[in-house]
Amino acid sequence: MTKYCTIGNVKETLSDITYENLGFDEESEFDRFISRLIDRASRMIDRWCRRPSDYFNGGASITECHNGKACPSEGVYPHTDRSDKAEITRRTYRLGQFPVLSVASVHNNASGIGETPSWGSAITAYTLDNETGEIVFGWNVNINVSVKNLRFIYVAGYDDVPDEVEWACEEMVVNAIKKMMQDGVNMRIKFGRPMPIGLKTADVFTDSVKELLNPYRKVRL
């Protein structure tokens, strides 16, 4: 899985600390240790932001089913009257993850309730707001309403790791190493053994880290 910062950036921030200071016999051991910390910090960022793997680097491939019931949408066309807005709302859906990089396909289930889904011809008459994940179907699209009756296959996230996510990951790893030094933890840890520190502690996953990540955290609906 993707790592959200580099060993080089971490070591640059820790420029006054050498692998000997931390009790490692060789620099390569220290590099492997930092790599493992980066991996753990990256996965914690995914979980805290409520995002799937690869969302922050290249985008995550997502298959998502809706029940065919449209979501409320205020201001899609702000100059229409109330009756027109009701019709627009009936055709509006919001994907669970966004920004959306691409939509591979949209299908409606042609089977009856209780039957095995039969995904018919792809629906192509829609507009997509990539930033909000909002999809508005054309007037000629009829959607059946049933459990998981509408399937979207799409890619959401970012082509490249956002700067704030990279900085947050780097800060977490640096904080973790500094905490180890402050606590006097023996750093002679061979790669593959359990790590002696939790990244969730307040002095590692700090308010500064959370502030960097907050714009990327998925809001619970």
N, C-alpha and C positions, 0 to 999 in steps of 0.2 A: 504494500500500500504506500501511498504518497507520504513523504516526509515534508513538513512545511517550513523547515529552515535547514541550513547546511552546517556541517561540522566546522567548516572554516569560519563562518560568521560567529559561531559560539566561541571558538578559540580566540578570535580577534577581540571579542568583548572581555574574555578572560586573559588578556595579554600578559598580566602580571602574575599569572598562575601557571606553573609548569606541571607536567605529568609527574615529576619527582615530588613536587609539593603535595600531590594528592596520593602518593604512595604506590604509583604504578611503576613497574619495572621498565616498560617500553612505551613510547608514544603511541604505537599501534594499539596497545591495550586501552589506552585512554580514548583514542578515536572510536574504538568499538563500543566503549561504554557511553560516550556522548551520542553515538548513533542510536543506541537503544533508548536512551532518554528522549531523544528527538522523536522516535517512533511512538513512545508512550504519550508524550505531550501532544503529538498530532492527533492521535486517536481520542484523547481526552477533549481536544478542541472540537472534533466531529460530534462527540456525544453532547457536550455542553451546548453547542450551537444547534443541536437536533438536526444534523445534516448527514446524509449517507456518504459512504466512502467515495472518494474521488471528486466530491462536490466542489472542493476548493482548488482542484488542479485538473483541468480538462473537462470537468463535468461528470455527473453521475447519470447512468442510464436507469430510467425509472419506468416501470409498468404500473399504472394506477387505474383503478376502476371506480366509477361513480354510479350512483343509483338512478341516473337519468333525470334527477330533479335539479333544475337550475338554481343558482345562488343569487341572492339580491345583488344588484349592481346599481349604485347611485352615480349619476353623472356620466353614463356611457355616451349619451347624446344629450347634453344639458339643456338644449333649447326645444326639446320635444314636449308635448303635453303629457298628462298623467296616463292616459290610455296607451299611448305609444310606449311610454316607459315600462308599463306592465308587460307588453309584448317583448320588449328588449330583454327584460329581466328573465323571462321564460327561456330565453335562448343563451344565457350567459353562464359560464362555468369558470371556476378558478382552480388551477392546478395546485397541488400540495407543495411543490418546491419551485422556487423561482429566484433569480432570473432564469428564463428558459433560453437555452442555446439553440435547440432545434426540436421539432416535433417529427417523429418518424411516421406515426400513423394514428388515426382516430377511427374507431369502429363502434357501431351500435349492435347490440345483441339481437339477432333475428329470431331466436328461439322463444318459446313460451315460458311462463313462470314454472320453475321446477325442472326444466329440461337442461341438458348440457348446453353451455353457451355456443352459439354459432355466429361467429363474427363475420358479418356480411361485407359488402363492398366498403372500401375506405371512404370516410366522409372528408371531403376536401373544401367544402364551402364554409369557410370560417375565417375570422380575423383573429390574430394573436397579438397581445401586448406582451412582449418579451420580458419587460421589467416587472410587471405585476402577475404574470402567469394567467391573465384573464383571456378566455376564449369566448367569442361571440359567433354563434352559428348563423348561417344565412337563413332567409325567410323560408326557403324551400326544404329545409332540413327538419324531418320529423323524428323526435327522440322518444323511444319507448321508456316508460318509467317503471323500473323494477330493480331488485337488488343487484348491484354491481353490473349494471346493464350497459354502461358506456365505458369503453376502454381507451385510455391514452397511453401511448408509448413515446417517451420524450427524454431529452437530456437537459438537465438543469445544473446551474452552478457557474463556474468561472473557467475561462480558458487557461489562465495562469493564477498562481497563488496571490491573493490580494496582499498588498504591503502590510496592512494591519495584522493579518493572520500570521504572516511570516515573523513580524516583530513580536507578536504575542508568544509564538512557539519558542523563539530564541530567548525571550525574557524568562519563560518558565524553566527552560533548561539551565540557564545561568543561575536563576534563583535556587534551583535544586542543588546545584553543585556548591554554591556558596553556603547553603544551609548545612550541607554535609561537613564542610570545613568548620563552620561555627560550632556544630555539634560534636566535633572531634571524631566523626565516624571513620573507621579504618577503610581507606579507599582501595585496599588490595582486593579488589573484587574481580574475579575472572568472568569473562563473557559467558553467558549462559546460566549463571546463577541468579537467584531472586534478587531484586533490587531492594536496598534497605530504606527506601524513602517513598512516601506517598506524595504524588503531585497535587493532591487536592488540598494540602495544608495551606493555611492563609498566607504564609510567608513565601509560598511558591506560586500558587494560583491567586495572585494578588488582585486588588481592586483595579490596579493599572492594567493588568492583563484583561480583566473583564471589560474594562472601558474600551479597549482596542477591539474586542470581539463582539460587543453588544450590537453594532450595526448589522452583523451577519447572523445573529441568532434568530432562528425561526420562532415566530410568535404562535403560541397555542391558540387555536380557533375554537 
